[in-house]
Amino acid sequence: MKKLVLAFLIGFVFFACKETERPSRYVQSTIYELQQASEYKYTGQLEVGELPTGDLEFVITLKGEKGSKAVTYPAHLHYGPVETPDAPMAAMLNPVFASSLDGATILNKLANGNTINYESFKTFNGHVKVHLAADGPDYDVILVSGNVGANANQ
């Protein structure tokens, strides 16, 4: 009887410790690569995920040297391919925190008031830029950038 109880306990521990796969919070998602765009050695990814509500979540994750908790890097969604000079802004995204090198934004409307969802984003003519600063001369310094939506393969 002791062997049976021991076998049961070992089996219970084995199955109780089995890792389960965590379900994704997204209905569907796409990851876009962000390339180094200045002398600052950062690269990254943008994950665009459709939430169950239909809203989009933009999660930017950078790779590079972490910075101060007080520093943030502004991020924007722009119209047109990344090579477009002075491309108009489609949406201001939440900043990327220098201390964690990530930032997230939930979005369902663009700056012009147009609704955006996962299906329309796949054909969106745009790109993302992460700036060194929110204003001044460092605003013109782009840490990373990358084409998104329909431009992703360009």
Secondary structure as UniProt FT lines:
FT   HELIX           2..16
FT   STRAND          28..36
FT   STRAND          43..50
FT   TURN            52..53
FT   STRAND          56..63
FT   TURN            69..70
FT   STRAND          72..79
FT   TURN            82..83
FT   TURN            85..86
FT   STRAND          89..97
FT   TURN            98..101
FT   STRAND          102..107
FT   TURN            111..112
FT   HELIX           118..122
FT   STRAND          125..131
FT   HELIX           137..140
FT   STRAND          142..149
FT   TURN            150..153
//
